[in-house]
Amino acid sequence: AGIRVMDGATGNELACLRQGRDERTASVSWGLTIALQCCEESSTPGALDTCHRYIGSNTAQGCVGGMRPNMREFTYAQAVTECARLGIEHNSGKPYVLCNHHCGLKGCLYNEFPVYTRLPCTPTSRSAPLPTRWQIFG
């Protein structure tokens, strides 16, 4: 089991973050930060969440994970915590969650980045470590 990282434009699975292996992962080895995007969880089972790649304005200041060239790096646990905090501040006290889809074309140029989700990895995800695709930050 693990958590899916998606292409911010296409929604294709890029990697599977696994507990006990990827707790420090925040970026891919080819230099792209895994972008933070938060969502208001849908109350309808199976429906897409409401995306919040930015709060207020689609600018470096408004983007929840920053904007190129100043992307902010988050591990998965930090991303979960930051989304909850932002929701409590900006969503009438209701925490945001990591999204259940890729939120393509929703701002901050995150279509150019991998993005965190709360989705489980697909059954065909690689279970072996991905040393050529992931850079671990200590």
Backbone as CSV, one residue per row, in Angstrom:
resi,resn,N_x,N_y,N_z,CA_x,CA_y,CA_z,C_x,C_y,C_z
1,ALA,0.839,-1.186,0.000,0.000,0.000,0.000,0.878,1.241,0.000
2,GLY,0.332,2.314,-0.492,1.059,3.573,-0.542,0.146,4.678,-1.032
3,ILE,0.726,5.858,-1.185,-0.020,7.034,-1.626,0.468,7.449,-3.012
4,ARG,-0.469,7.756,-3.875,-0.192,8.072,-5.264,0.291,9.512,-5.453
5,VAL,1.351,9.675,-6.234,1.802,10.974,-6.714,1.452,11.013,-8.194
6,MET,0.739,12.082,-8.601,0.240,12.179,-9.980,0.924,13.298,-10.747
7,ASP,0.890,13.177,-12.060,1.271,14.266,-12.941,0.205,15.351,-12.789
8,GLY,0.618,16.594,-12.522,-0.321,17.679,-12.275,-1.173,18.061,-13.469
9,ALA,-0.782,17.643,-14.664,-1.557,17.961,-15.861,-2.436,16.801,-16.308
10,THR,-1.869,15.600,-16.317,-2.582,14.465,-16.903,-3.267,13.574,-15.882
11,GLY,-2.795,13.607,-14.648,-3.328,12.710,-13.638,-2.705,11.329,-13.665
12,ASN,-1.751,11.105,-14.561,-1.078,9.808,-14.598,-0.280,9.604,-13.317
13,GLU,-0.291,8.383,-12.829,0.500,8.080,-11.637,1.974,8.115,-11.998
14,LEU,2.736,8.879,-11.221,4.180,8.966,-11.434,4.951,8.101,-10.455
15,ALA,4.423,7.969,-9.264,5.115,7.192,-8.240,4.152,6.833,-7.120
16,CYS,4.625,5.949,-6.267,3.870,5.512,-5.108,4.754,5.741,-3.884
17,LEU,4.314,6.610,-2.982,5.054,6.863,-1.748,4.668,5.810,-0.728
18,ARG,5.656,5.134,-0.178,5.385,4.034,0.738,5.887,4.340,2.140
19,GLN,5.054,4.004,3.122,5.416,4.188,4.522,6.644,3.338,4.840
20,GLY,7.542,3.901,5.618,8.752,3.196,5.963,9.871,3.374,4.955
21,ARG,9.581,4.084,3.858,10.584,4.279,2.821,10.656,5.722,2.336
22,ASP,9.528,6.386,2.240,9.478,7.674,1.542,9.083,8.850,2.418
23,GLU,9.241,8.747,3.737,8.802,9.806,4.636,9.493,11.142,4.382
24,ARG,10.687,11.116,3.833,11.424,12.361,3.585,11.314,12.852,2.145
25,THR,10.619,12.145,1.325,10.507,12.513,-0.084,9.697,13.796,-0.249
26,ALA,10.258,14.745,-0.990,9.569,16.006,-1.255,9.772,16.453,-2.694
27,SER,10.607,15.748,-3.439,11.006,16.195,-4.764,11.412,14.989,-5.601
28,VAL,11.292,15.130,-6.907,11.749,14.073,-7.804,13.185,14.347,-8.223
29,SER,13.902,13.314,-8.572,15.333,13.441,-8.839,15.647,14.335,-10.026
30,TRP,14.692,14.520,-10.947,14.975,15.396,-12.085,14.709,16.865,-11.745
31,GLY,14.505,17.162,-10.459,14.505,18.540,-9.985,13.161,19.173,-9.693
32,LEU,12.088,18.439,-9.831,10.778,19.034,-9.589,10.256,18.707,-8.200
33,THR,9.819,19.729,-7.515,9.171,19.569,-6.223,7.803,18.930,-6.428
34,ILE,7.388,18.069,-5.517,6.019,17.546,-5.546,5.142,18.669,-5.010
35,ALA,4.277,19.197,-5.869,3.489,20.380,-5.524,2.385,20.046,-4.522
36,LEU,2.174,21.001,-3.634,1.085,20.906,-2.665,-0.169,21.500,-3.281
37,GLN,-1.240,20.758,-3.246,-2.556,21.280,-3.605,-3.531,20.719,-2.591
38,CYS,-4.418,21.554,-2.137,-5.365,21.159,-1.093,-6.773,21.157,-1.664
39,CYS,-7.635,20.400,-1.034,-9.013,20.301,-1.502,-10.000,20.336,-0.349
40,GLU,-11.173,20.824,-0.697,-12.320,20.666,0.177,-12.930,19.325,-0.204
41,GLU,-12.974,18.409,0.748,-13.426,17.054,0.460,-14.890,17.048,0.043
42,SER,-15.174,16.327,-1.025,-16.545,16.206,-1.508,-17.382,15.430,-0.500
43,SER,-18.619,15.860,-0.324,-19.525,15.134,0.569,-20.235,13.998,-0.164
44,THR,-20.051,13.921,-1.485,-20.660,12.873,-2.296,-19.632,11.785,-2.575
45,PRO,-19.874,10.561,-2.120,-18.915,9.479,-2.368,-18.608,9.328,-3.864
46,GLY,-17.330,9.260,-4.197,-16.911,9.081,-5.584,-16.791,10.363,-6.390
47,ALA,-17.267,11.481,-5.850,-17.182,12.759,-6.568,-15.802,13.381,-6.379
48,LEU,-15.431,14.253,-7.312,-14.148,14.941,-7.211,-14.217,16.033,-6.153
49,ASP,-13.117,16.171,-5.425,-12.998,17.228,-4.425,-12.903,18.589,-5.110
50,THR,-13.151,19.657,-4.353,-13.002,21.034,-4.840,-11.566,21.478,-4.594
51,CYS,-10.860,21.796,-5.672,-9.428,22.111,-5.623,-9.153,23.519,-5.108
52,HIS,-8.058,23.615,-4.364,-7.541,24.905,-3.899,-6.023,24.888,-4.077
53,ARG,-5.583,25.140,-5.308,-4.150,25.271,-5.527,-3.665,26.620,-5.015
54,TYR,-4.585,27.546,-4.894,-4.253,28.859,-4.328,-5.420,29.344,-3.489
55,ILE,-5.097,30.281,-2.608,-6.108,30.917,-1.766,-6.007,32.410,-2.014
56,GLY,-7.082,32.993,-2.478,-7.107,34.426,-2.765,-6.695,34.745,-4.176
57,SER,-5.418,34.569,-4.497,-4.946,34.928,-5.837,-3.988,33.882,-6.383
58,ASN,-4.021,33.716,-7.695,-3.161,32.766,-8.406,-1.795,33.424,-8.619
59,THR,-1.106,33.694,-7.501,0.200,34.349,-7.500,1.121,33.578,-6.561
60,ALA,2.384,33.953,-6.556,3.337,33.294,-5.655,2.875,33.386,-4.207
61,GLN,2.251,34.499,-3.837,1.780,34.666,-2.463,0.538,33.827,-2.180
62,GLY,-0.321,33.652,-3.166,-1.559,32.921,-2.955,-1.457,31.416,-3.131
63,CYS,-0.472,30.940,-3.909,-0.347,29.509,-4.183,0.049,28.758,-2.914
64,VAL,-0.683,27.707,-2.582,-0.494,27.021,-1.307,0.888,26.392,-1.164
65,GLY,1.520,26.079,-2.264,2.858,25.504,-2.215,3.900,26.392,-2.860
66,GLY,3.576,27.684,-2.988,4.488,28.591,-3.671,4.340,28.477,-5.174
67,MET,5.195,29.172,-5.891,5.152,29.166,-7.350,6.580,29.218,-7.872
68,ARG,6.821,28.554,-8.970,8.148,28.555,-9.567,8.609,29.985,-9.756
69,PRO,9.814,30.360,-9.383,10.942,29.506,-9.007,11.042,29.266,-7.499
70,ASN,10.043,29.634,-6.742,10.100,29.515,-5.277,9.064,28.538,-4.738
71,MET,9.109,27.310,-5.257,8.210,26.274,-4.753,8.632,25.908,-3.338
72,ARG,7.648,25.701,-2.471,7.931,25.251,-1.108,7.885,23.725,-1.090
73,GLU,8.844,23.123,-0.435,8.900,21.662,-0.366,8.188,21.152,0.883
74,PHE,7.400,20.105,0.673,6.674,19.444,1.755,6.860,17.943,1.620
75,THR,7.086,17.268,2.730,6.962,15.818,2.723,5.464,15.518,2.713
76,TYR,5.098,14.256,2.563,3.683,13.911,2.567,3.021,14.318,3.884
77,ALA,3.649,14.000,4.998,3.075,14.348,6.305,2.944,15.858,6.467
78,GLN,3.936,16.605,6.023,3.866,18.063,6.089,2.761,18.596,5.193
79,ALA,2.556,17.968,4.035,1.499,18.387,3.113,0.117,18.196,3.748
80,VAL,-0.084,17.056,4.396,-1.364,16.789,5.079,-1.612,17.855,6.141
81,THR,-0.593,18.149,6.937,-0.709,19.133,8.011,-0.975,20.532,7.465
82,GLU,-0.273,20.921,6.407,-0.447,22.261,5.836,-1.844,22.428,5.245
83,CYS,-2.346,21.418,4.560,-3.705,21.515,4.014,-4.726,21.663,5.137
84,ALA,-4.576,20.886,6.188,-5.508,20.999,7.318,-5.461,22.405,7.900
85,ARG,-4.263,22.939,8.083,-4.100,24.284,8.648,-4.750,25.342,7.748
86,LEU,-4.506,25.241,6.451,-5.077,26.223,5.519,-6.600,26.169,5.507
87,GLY,-7.157,24.962,5.573,-8.605,24.841,5.613,-9.185,25.464,6.862
88,ILE,-8.558,25.197,8.005,-9.049,25.765,9.264,-9.025,27.288,9.196
89,GLU,-7.983,27.845,8.581,-7.876,29.307,8.455,-8.841,29.901,7.437
90,HIS,-9.067,29.198,6.324,-9.777,29.796,5.186,-11.084,29.105,4.805
91,ASN,-11.481,28.083,5.530,-12.671,27.314,5.171,-13.585,27.157,6.384
92,SER,-13.817,28.256,7.060,-14.725,28.275,8.223,-14.394,27.197,9.252
93,GLY,-13.095,26.969,9.456,-12.671,26.022,10.472,-12.654,24.573,10.039
94,LYS,-13.046,24.294,8.793,-13.064,22.913,8.298,-11.752,22.627,7.555
95,PRO,-10.969,21.665,8.023,-9.673,21.384,7.386,-9.819,20.971,5.924
96,TYR,-8.858,21.420,5.118,-8.722,20.887,3.763,-7.987,19.560,3.866
97,VAL,-8.077,18.770,2.803,-7.386,17.488,2.711,-6.564,17.486,1.428
98,LEU,-5.685,16.503,1.282,-5.039,16.318,-0.011,-6.116,15.813,-0.975
99,CYS,-5.962,16.143,-2.222,-7.026,15.927,-3.212,-7.148,14.478,-3.666
100,ASN,-8.329,14.165,-4.216,-8.564,12.830,-4.767,-8.450,12.820,-6.287
101,HIS,-7.830,13.878,-6.839,-7.557,13.943,-8.275,-6.450,14.965,-8.501
102,HIS,-6.054,15.150,-9.762,-4.869,15.965,-10.054,-5.134,17.465,-10.174
103,CYS,-6.377,17.894,-10.226,-6.730,19.324,-10.256,-6.106,20.066,-11.445
104,GLY,-5.999,19.408,-12.576,-5.406,20.030,-13.758,-6.056,21.355,-14.114
105,LEU,-5.224,22.293,-14.543,-5.646,23.635,-14.994,-6.310,24.459,-13.893
106,LYS,-5.949,24.199,-12.635,-6.549,24.944,-11.522,-5.599,25.967,-10.912
107,GLY,-4.502,26.275,-11.611,-3.656,27.373,-11.177,-2.275,27.012,-10.679
108,CYS,-1.495,28.071,-10.473,-0.151,28.032,-9.880,0.889,27.320,-10.732
109,LEU,0.547,27.027,-11.969,1.445,26.317,-12.891,1.793,24.917,-12.386
110,TYR,0.954,24.349,-11.531,1.226,23.021,-10.982,1.009,21.917,-12.009
111,ASN,0.469,22.243,-13.178,0.392,21.239,-14.237,1.794,20.802,-14.652
112,GLU,2.797,21.630,-14.366,4.181,21.325,-14.726,4.876,20.469,-13.673
113,PHE,4.164,20.085,-12.613,4.773,19.390,-11.485,4.032,18.110,-11.151
114,PRO,4.723,17.201,-10.463,3.985,16.105,-9.822,3.214,16.696,-8.649
115,VAL,2.109,16.094,-8.276,1.289,16.598,-7.168,0.952,15.466,-6.202
116,TYR,0.855,15.842,-4.925,0.409,14.897,-3.906,-1.083,14.632,-4.074
117,THR,-1.505,13.422,-3.715,-2.929,13.093,-3.602,-3.118,12.313,-2.298
118,ARG,-4.360,12.001,-1.995,-4.637,11.113,-0.866,-5.072,9.742,-1.373
119,LEU,-4.948,9.513,-2.668,-5.380,8.255,-3.275,-4.371,7.136,-3.030
120,PRO,-4.863,5.923,-2.861,-3.929,4.812,-2.775,-3.271,4.571,-4.135
121,CYS,-2.129,3.965,-4.111,-1.454,3.624,-5.357,-2.286,2.615,-6.134
122,THR,-2.096,2.595,-7.428,-2.798,1.619,-8.251,-2.193,0.238,-8.006
123,PRO,-2.945,-0.824,-8.281,-2.428,-2.182,-8.043,-1.142,-2.485,-8.824
124,THR,-0.894,-1.785,-9.911,0.288,-2.051,-10.727,1.477,-1.179,-10.339
125,SER,1.349,-0.396,-9.268,2.455,0.453,-8.824,3.670,-0.383,-8.474
126,ARG,4.825,0.184,-8.745,6.067,-0.483,-8.367,6.194,-0.472,-6.850
127,SER,6.542,-1.597,-6.297,6.722,-1.655,-4.852,8.194,-1.531,-4.465
128,ALA,9.083,-1.659,-5.427,10.513,-1.508,-5.139,10.849,-0.027,-5.014
129,PRO,11.920,0.299,-4.278,12.340,1.697,-4.180,12.616,2.287,-5.562
130,LEU,12.485,3.604,-5.669,12.659,4.299,-6.941,13.878,5.220,-6.886
131,PRO,15.081,4.681,-6.730,16.241,5.549,-6.527,16.523,6.472,-7.701
132,THR,16.136,6.111,-8.908,16.414,6.977,-10.047,15.354,8.057,-10.217
133,ARG,14.239,7.957,-9.514,13.165,8.929,-9.697,12.965,9.842,-8.499
134,TRP,13.447,9.453,-7.325,13.158,10.210,-6.114,14.432,10.669,-5.431
135,GLN,14.420,11.877,-4.978,15.532,12.406,-4.214,15.078,12.548,-2.763
136,ILE,15.832,11.973,-1.881,15.479,12.010,-0.468,16.181,13.190,0.191
137,PHE,15.430,13.986,0.930,15.997,15.139,1.612,16.068,14.838,3.086
138,GLY,17.225,15.107,3.692,17.404,14.825,5.104,17.295,16.070,5.888
